[in-house]
């Protein structure tokens, strides 16, 4: 069996399937109007779905179905486009187009596809289990902390040079300061 998915990608697929709308697209057998109950994510990229919750029962009575990674990717893509708001729908369609998924699937870059699908599920849709509170799709931004007021004083002890320091305190460069004049505003 060829290994096309890393363990990380398999876990991301599990996280993607926690989203009810994505799970509905993947687990529902439209022809028989029945939902699959069990899933195995294979390392070659295929997904094995079972109609019963016992694996050996599914294998014994041929109640399992294997879908290709391409079918899985298109199902997730379709679910994500359906979950997106009108503003994000065009961005998702252009940024994560079917051509991109098809190209990556044909080139067997399954990890790349899973990463992109997860990113869109997390940051591109408004309502979902995976997106965080402060995502651009939610209109949320990371809470800004107000910077404390600082009194900046420049002491020109080094004959008109101001040292610029890095995070460790080492001098990166010296700025030469020359005063041509001054002005002030009255408060």
C-alpha positions in Angstrom: 0.0 0.0 0.0 1.4 3.3 -1.1 1.7 5.9 1.7 0.2 9.2 0.3 -1.0 10.6 3.7 1.0 11.4 6.7 -0.3 10.7 10.2 -0.9 14.5 10.6 -3.1 14.6 7.5 -5.1 11.6 8.7 -5.8 13.5 12.0 -6.7 16.6 10.0 -9.2 14.6 8.0 -10.7 13.4 11.3 -11.0 17.0 12.4 -12.6 18.0 9.1 -15.2 15.2 9.6 -16.2 16.6 13.0 -17.9 19.4 11.0 -21.5 18.1 10.6 -22.0 19.6 7.1 -18.8 18.0 5.8 -19.6 14.7 7.5 -23.0 14.7 5.9 -21.5 15.1 2.4 -18.9 12.3 3.0 -21.0 9.8 5.0 -24.3 9.9 3.1 -25.0 7.4 0.4 -27.3 9.4 -1.9 -28.3 6.4 -4.0 -29.5 4.3 -1.1 -30.4 7.3 1.2 -28.4 5.8 4.0 -25.6 7.1 6.1 -22.4 5.2 6.8 -21.5 4.8 10.4 -17.8 4.0 10.5 -14.8 5.3 8.7 -11.2 4.1 8.1 -8.7 6.6 6.7 -6.2 4.6 4.8 -2.6 5.7 4.2 -3.0 5.6 0.4 -5.6 8.3 0.6 -8.7 6.3 0.2 -11.5 6.3 2.8 -13.4 3.1 3.7 -16.9 3.7 4.9 -19.0 1.0 6.7 -22.8 0.8 7.1 -22.5 -0.9 10.4 -20.4 0.1 13.4 -18.5 -3.2 13.5 -15.7 -3.5 10.9 -15.6 -7.2 10.5 -19.4 -7.3 10.0 -19.0 -4.8 7.2 -16.3 -6.8 5.5 -18.2 -10.1 6.0 -21.4 -8.9 4.4 -19.9 -6.5 2.0 -21.4 -3.4 3.6 -18.4 -1.2 3.1 -17.6 1.3 0.4 -14.2 2.7 -0.5 -14.0 6.2 -1.9 -11.0 7.7 -3.5 -9.2 10.7 -2.1 -10.4 12.8 -5.1 -14.1 12.1 -4.3 -13.4 12.9 -0.6 -11.7 16.2 -1.6 -14.5 17.3 -3.9 -17.1 16.4 -1.2 -15.3 18.5 1.4 -14.9 21.3 -1.2 -18.6 21.3 -2.0 -19.5 21.4 1.7 -17.1 24.3 2.4 -18.5 26.3 -0.5 -22.0 25.7 0.8 -21.0 26.8 4.3 -19.3 30.0 3.1 -21.0 33.4 3.2 -21.7 35.2 0.0 -18.6 37.3 0.6 -16.3 34.4 1.1 -17.9 32.1 -1.5 -16.1 33.7 -4.5 -12.8 33.7 -2.6 -13.1 30.0 -1.8 -14.1 29.2 -5.3 -11.1 31.0 -6.8 -8.5 30.2 -4.1 -9.4 26.6 -3.7 -10.7 25.8 -7.1 -11.4 22.3 -8.4 -8.4 22.7 -10.7 -6.1 23.1 -7.7 -7.5 20.1 -6.0 -7.5 18.0 -9.2 -3.9 19.1 -9.9 -2.7 18.2 -6.4 -4.6 14.9 -6.5 -3.1 14.0 -9.9 0.4 14.9 -8.6 -0.4 12.9 -5.4 0.1 15.9 -3.1 -2.6 14.7 -0.7 -1.1 16.4 2.3 -1.2 19.7 0.5 -4.9 19.3 -0.3 -5.8 18.3 3.3 -3.9 21.3 4.6 -5.8 23.7 2.2 -9.2 22.1 3.0 -8.5 22.4 6.7 -7.4 26.0 6.4 -10.6 26.9 4.6 -12.7 25.0 7.1 -11.0 26.8 9.9 -10.7 30.4 8.6 -13.0 30.6 5.5 -16.4 29.7 6.8 -18.6 31.7 9.1 -20.1 29.0 11.3 -18.4 25.8 12.0 -17.0 23.6 14.6 -13.5 24.1 13.5 -13.2 27.9 13.1 -12.0 29.8 16.1 -13.7 32.8 17.7 -11.4 35.3 16.1 -11.3 34.4 12.5 -11.8 36.8 9.6 -14.8 34.9 8.4 -16.5 35.5 11.8 -15.8 39.2 11.4 -13.7 38.7 14.5 -10.2 39.9 15.0 -7.8 39.1 17.7 -8.5 41.4 20.6 -6.2 44.4 20.6 -4.5 45.4 23.7 -4.0 49.0 24.2 -0.3 49.8 24.3 0.7 51.5 27.5 1.5 55.1 27.2 5.3 55.6 26.9 7.4 58.6 27.6 10.1 58.6 25.0 13.2 60.5 25.8 16.2 60.7 23.7 19.5 61.5 25.3 22.2 62.5 22.9 25.1 61.5 25.1 27.0 59.9 22.2 27.6 63.1 20.2 24.4 63.0 18.2 24.0 59.2 17.8 21.1 57.1 19.0 21.9 53.4 19.3 19.3 51.0 17.8 19.3 47.7 19.8 17.9 44.3 19.0 15.8 42.2 21.3 18.9 41.0 23.2 20.2 44.6 23.8 23.0 44.4 21.4 23.6 47.6 19.2 22.5 46.9 15.6 23.3 50.4 14.3 23.7 54.0 15.4 21.4 56.6 14.0 22.9 60.1 13.6 20.6 62.8 14.8 20.9 66.4 13.6 18.5 69.0 14.8 17.5 71.6 12.2 14.9 73.2 14.3 12.1 72.5 16.6 8.4 73.2 17.0 5.8 72.4 19.6 2.0 72.4 19.9 0.3 74.0 22.9 -2.0 71.8 24.8 
